[in-house]
Amino acid sequence: MKKELIILTKLDDNVKQQLTNVYKHPKVVGKTIAFPDCHLGKGIPIGCLAILDNAICPNMVGSDIGCGVLSSQLRIKKTY
């Protein structure tokens, strides 16, 4: 899967830096997208999406929503 950065809105420099950090993360394997509502978050911009390989990042769900998130290993196959 090819890495791709898609920005659908105008971003300030702090948000651009956060988005760049997400895009450069080694577990990001596909598209990283900044949606029109994208704005500064705690480490990761709110309103962005990134495709990860074999990883879970609760903070990408939202620092308040990700609170208390649990993970479990499933025996399913990738469909993409």
ZIVENVEN-V78608 format. One record per residue. N is the residue number from 1. RES is the residue in one letter. PHI is phi in whole degrees, 0 to 359 (NA if undefined). PSI is psi in whole degrees, -180 to 180 (NA if undefined). D_LAST is the distance of its C-alpha to the last C-alpha in whole Angstrom. Layout:
<<N | RES | PHI | PSI | D_LAST> <N | RES | PHI | PSI | D_LAST>>
This chain:
<<1 | M | NA | 133 | 9> <2 | K | 276 | 134 | 13> <3 | K | 286 | 140 | 15> <4 | E | 210 | 136 | 16> <5 | L | 252 | 122 | 19> <6 | I | 238 | 124 | 19> <7 | I | 242 | 119 | 23> <8 | L | 256 | 16 | 24> <9 | T | 201 | 170 | 27> <10 | K | 278 | 133 | 30> <11 | L | 238 | 145 | 30> <12 | D | 280 | 169 | 33> <13 | D | 300 | -37 | 33> <14 | N | 294 | -40 | 32> <15 | V | 290 | -40 | 29> <16 | K | 302 | -42 | 28> <17 | Q | 295 | -44 | 29> <18 | Q | 299 | -44 | 27> <19 | L | 296 | -40 | 24> <20 | T | 298 | -41 | 24> <21 | N | 298 | -41 | 25> <22 | V | 296 | -49 | 21> <23 | Y | 302 | -38 | 20> <24 | K | 277 | -8 | 21> <25 | H | 299 | 136 | 20> <26 | P | 297 | -23 | 19> <27 | K | 275 | -11 | 16> <28 | V | 280 | 122 | 15> <29 | V | 239 | -15 | 12> <30 | G | 233 | -135 | 11> <31 | K | 285 | 142 | 13> <32 | T | 241 | 124 | 16> <33 | I | 235 | 133 | 18> <34 | A | 258 | 111 | 21> <35 | F | 281 | 167 | 22> <36 | P | 304 | -26 | 26> <37 | D | 268 | 11 | 27> <38 | C | 298 | 131 | 26> <39 | H | 208 | 170 | 29> <40 | L | 303 | 133 | 30> <41 | G | 236 | -167 | 29> <42 | K | 266 | 84 | 30> <43 | G | 95 | -37 | 28> <44 | I | 230 | 134 | 25> <45 | P | 297 | 144 | 25> <46 | I | 278 | 132 | 25> <47 | G | 93 | 28 | 23> <48 | C | 233 | 162 | 20> <49 | L | 225 | 142 | 17> <50 | A | 220 | 141 | 15> <51 | I | 267 | 121 | 11> <52 | L | 253 | 153 | 12> <53 | D | 250 | 118 | 11> <54 | N | 55 | 43 | 13> <55 | A | 209 | 156 | 15> <56 | I | 231 | 134 | 17> <57 | C | 231 | 93 | 19> <58 | P | 303 | -31 | 22> <59 | N | 295 | -24 | 23> <60 | M | 288 | -21 | 20> <61 | V | 285 | -29 | 21> <62 | G | 134 | 137 | 25> <63 | S | 297 | -31 | 27> <64 | D | 276 | -38 | 29> <65 | I | 288 | -37 | 26> <66 | G | 290 | -12 | 25> <67 | C | 298 | 123 | 28> <68 | G | 84 | 9 | 28> <69 | V | 291 | 136 | 24> <70 | L | 249 | 158 | 24> <71 | S | 229 | 153 | 21> <72 | S | 217 | 149 | 20> <73 | Q | 279 | 128 | 18> <74 | L | 247 | 152 | 16> <75 | R | 259 | 71 | 16> <76 | I | 236 | 160 | 12> <77 | K | 258 | 148 | 9> <78 | K | 296 | 144 | 6> <79 | T | 247 | 7 | 4> <80 | Y | 242 | NA | 0>>
